[in-house]
């Protein structure tokens, strides 16, 4: 199975003059926004940017021995992606600028973004998805009952600032997971003048929206430039409402692990597309999604508060810290769930099992499910 890293090995010698920007380039730049470029890439209004090759040199000098330390859910190979990109003709001379990284527990805000001058005269505005922080995960769940979350407001402000700093440049906007949601939201709400400069908006397996934007004039203006890419059994990308068509791509993983963009199979200058609406697409995890969609806004709010009261009760700030102190986390869960009704408690336990289990456990669960399905088929014969 070939992935993003293989793509750079194969096609990294091709400049954008030789091979135009494509969907794989988009995901590579979306993944790179997960890196901590604080003090390396200048902020918005901070002057000229820095070539990607130079940014990589400084990054690895400032983070010795932490090349694979990306947290529990962010792919550990993103630093490897940066290293390969820095050594390629296609990406090394890209100029990075406008880095921002905001985390505010009081506001419930997790937001980060970076902008790359691609090399074909355009910019790629990259919004970071949900990282390892518990604040970031809570903000994702807040999307289920809030019309606007703080990261979406920041995304609009960021895009407007970048557009003002780089006047007359054409824009591509993208992100993976929550970053894809932010890309779409910012493109819809940035204003007509900036929208005219947008070439494509990439939502890479990001969640949809609580309320419909379909009939809004600002959405209509940009709708035909939104590209939503999801793996064949997407879970995250199928949450809440989507109004655009999907591009289905093949993943080497199963179930929720397909959310990892490094599992998306690459061939040539694109992903391996599924030409038919593969049945596996509908085998996504509908239990949690269906339960949440059937709740009122107040019920969704209480569900979210209950879930994150459990997480915050352990004093952990990241998912990694949660797993490192398993006994304390378990004690906090038992205490927080004591007064909950059975239905809410059952769904919260289900959410934990699906969202926070190790990859090995998720794979094991998938295999058990397949075995049971096979046994049921044989029993019917």
N, C-alpha and C positions, 0 to 999 in steps of 0.2 A: 504494500500500500504506500503510495507516494503522498507526501503532505507538503506543508508550507516550506519546510526546510529543504526538501528535495527540489521544490520549485526554484529556489534561489540557486541551488547547485546546477540545475539544468539551464536556467534562463537568466541568471544574474549578470551574464556578460552582455545582455541586450539592453541598450539604452531605450528610453521612451520614444526616441526618434525612429528606432528600428522596430519596436513592438509597442503599440499603444497601451495605455493604462487599462487594466482589466480587473475582474472581480477578485482574483487572488491577491493582486497588489493591494486592493482595498482591505482585505482581511489582515494582511501583514501589517499595514499601517494602523489598523484598529487595535491589533494585539500589542504593538509597541507602546501605546499610550498607557499600558499598565505599569511601565517602568517608572522609577522615581528619578526624574530628571531635575529635581530641585537643585538650584545652584549651578546647573550645567546648561540648560536651555533657558534663555531669557524669558521673563514673563511678558504678558501683554503690555505694550508700551515700553518695553525694556530695551529697545534698539534692535540692531541687526541680529539675525539668528546665527546658528552654529551648524556647520556641515555634520551630517549624521555620522560620518566616519570619526570626526573629532569628538563628537558627543559620546560615542561609544568608548573611545580611549579614556576619556575622563570618567565615565560611568564605572568602568571596570577598575580604574585606579582608586575610586572612592568607595567601591563596594568589593574589596578583595575577599574571596572565599564565600561570597553570597550569591554566586551566579545562579544557584538553583533554589534560593530561598524566597519563593513568591507567595507563600501562604498555603492554606488548605485547598482552595478551589481554583486559584489562578495557575495556569500551566507553568510548570517549572522550566520549560524549555524556551520561554520568552527571551531570557538573556542570550540563549544560543541563537535565537532568531536575529537579535540585534547584532551579534558577532558576525554572523553570515552576511547580513545586509551591509554591514560596514565594510566587508571585504569584496563587495560586488560593485560592478560598474553601474548597475541599474539603480541602486539605492544609496551608495556611499556619498554622493555629492548633494543629495537632498538637503535643503536647509531647514532646520527645526527652529521653531520660535513659539512664542506665546504659551509657554507651559504654565499651567495653574493646577494647584492641588489643594482642595478645601475639605476639611472634616470638622463638623460642628455637631456634637452630641445634643446640645440644647435645641438646635433647629431641626435635628434629624437629617443632616446634610452630608452626603459623600459625593464629591464631584472632582473630576480631574479631566484635563484636556491638553492637547498639544497640536500644533499645526505644522505641516510639512509642505515646503515648496517642491512640488513633484519633479519638475525638470522639463515639463511640456508647457510651461506658462501658467499652470493652474496650481491651486492649493488643495490639500486634503486636510480637512478639519476632523481630528480624531477625538472622539469622546470615550473616556474610560468606562468600562462596565462595572458591575459590582465587584468590589475587591474582597479582601479577607476580613474587613471590619464588620462588626455587628451592626453599627450605625448604617452602613451601606445596605445590608440585608433588610433592616427595618424600613428604610425608605422605599425599597422595592415593594414590600407588603403594603405600605401606606398608599401606593398607587391604586390599590383595589377599592379604596373608599374616599380618596381625595381627588378633586378635579385637577389640581396641580401640586407637585411636590417641589421642594426647594431646588433640587438638581435640575429640574426642567426649566425653572426660572433662570438659573445660572447659565444653562446651555444657550438660551436665547440671548442673554446679555453677552456671553462669550462670543457667539457667532457675530453679533453686531460689532463688537470691538475689533475682532479679527478682520472683518470686512472693511472697517474704517481704516485700520492700519495698513492693509494691503489693498488699496483702492484699484478698481478696474480689473482685478484678478478674477478669473473664473474659479468657481468653488466646487469641490466635491466634499461631501459630509458623510461621516460614517462612524460606526462603533459596533462592538460586539456585546451581546447581552443587554444590560440596561443602557449601555452606550448607544446601541441601535435605536432604542426608544428615544433617547435624548437627541439623536441625529434627526429623526423624523419630527419630533416636537419643535426643535429649534428652526428647522427648515419651513415648517408651516407658519410659525409665529414671528419670523424675523423681519417681515415687511416686504412689500412688493418689489422695491428697488433691489434689495439683496437677492430675492428669489430669482430675478431675471439673470443673475450671474451664476446660478447653481446649475451644474451639469447633471449630477446624479446624487441621490441620497441613498446610502447603503444601511439597511437594518439587518445586521447579521445575527439571526436567532434572538432578537430582542422581544420583550413582551409588548403587547398592544396597549390600548388605552381604555380607560373606564367609560368614557362617554364618546359618542360618535363625533368625528370631525368631518365626516364625509360631505356634508352639505355646506360647510363653511367655505366662503369664497377663497380664503387663504389656502385651504387644503386643495381645492379644485385647481388652483394655479400651479401647484407643484406635484399633484398626484401622479402624473405620467412619468415623473422622474424619480419616483421612489422604487427602489429595488429591495425586496425582502428575500433573504436567503435563509433557508432552514434545512436541517438534516431530515431524513425520511421519517424519523419518529420523534420529532421535536416535542419537548415538554415546555421549556421556558418560552420559546418563540410562539407558542400557541395560547399563552395566557392572555386573557382579556380580548378586546376587540381589535381585529385587523381589517382594514378596508382595502388593502392592495392585494394583488395576486402574489403567489409565492413562487420562488425558484427552489425546487427540491434538489438537494445534493446528497451524494452517497457518503456515509460515514463508516469508518472501520470499527466503531464502537456500538454499544447497545444501550437502549433506554436513555436515561438522563445523561449518561456519559457522552452521548452524541453532541451535547452542548459545547464540548471542547473543540474549538476550531481547528486544532492540530489533528483531529481525527477525520476531518473532511478530506476526501480523496481528490487528488489533483491529477489532471492529465493535460499536458501541453500548457496553454495559456489560460486554462479555466478549470473549474471543478468538474467532477464527474456528475453530470446531471441525470436525473431520473426522468425519462421521457414520458412515463405514465404516472398517474397519481397513485403511487405505490400503496398497497393496503397497509403496510407497516406505518405509514404516516398517521393512521387513525388508531394505532396501538399506543398512543401516548398516554401519559398518566392522567386520566380524567377524574380520578376519585377526588383529589384535593381541589382541582380546578372546578369541578362540578359543585362541590360543597360550597366553595367560596362564592361562585356565581349565583347560588340560590339564596344567599344571605342579604339582608338589608345593609345599608351603609353602617348603621350602628352596630350590627352584629359583626361586620367585618372589622370595625374599629376595635371591638372588644376581643375578637380573635387575635388580632395583631398585638394588642397590648398584652394579652395573656401569654402569647408566644414569647415576646421579648422581655416580659417580666421574668420569665424563667431564665432566659439567657443572661440578663443583667444581674440576676440574683447570684450568679457565680463570680461576679466581679471581673469576668473576662472581657476584653475589648475586641478580640478577634476570634474567628472560628478556630484558628490554630491553638490559641490559649484554652479554648473550651475543651478540645480533644486532649491537650496535654495534662489537664487537671480533671480527669474523668470522674473521680469520686466526688469532688466538690460540685461539679456540674450536675451529677445525678442527684445529690442531696438537695440542690436548689430546685431541680425539677419536681421532686417529690413534694417539697414544701409548697411550691407555687400551685401545684395541681390539686392540692388537698381539698380545696373548696369549689372546684369546678364541677359542672354537671358532666355526666358520663359522655355525652355526645361530643362536647367541646374537648374533653380530655382525650378521647379516642382520636379525633382528627389532629390534635396537636402532636400526639405520639406518632401518628402517621406522617405528619410533616417532618418531624425530626428524622424519622427513618429514611425518608426520601431525600432530604436536603443535606443532612450532615453525616451520613454513614460513609465509611471508607469506600474507595473504588472497588476493592475486592469484595466487600459485602454486597454492593449493588450488583456486581457481576454475578455473584452467587445467587442473589434473589432472581435475577433474570433467568439463570439456568434452571432453578427450581420451578419457576413458572412454566418454562417450556416443557419440562419433564411432566408436570402435572397435566398440561394440556394434551401431551402425547398419550398419557395414561387414560385420560377421559375419552379420547378418540378410540383407543383400543378397546375400552370397556363397552362402547356403543356397538362395536362390530358383533 
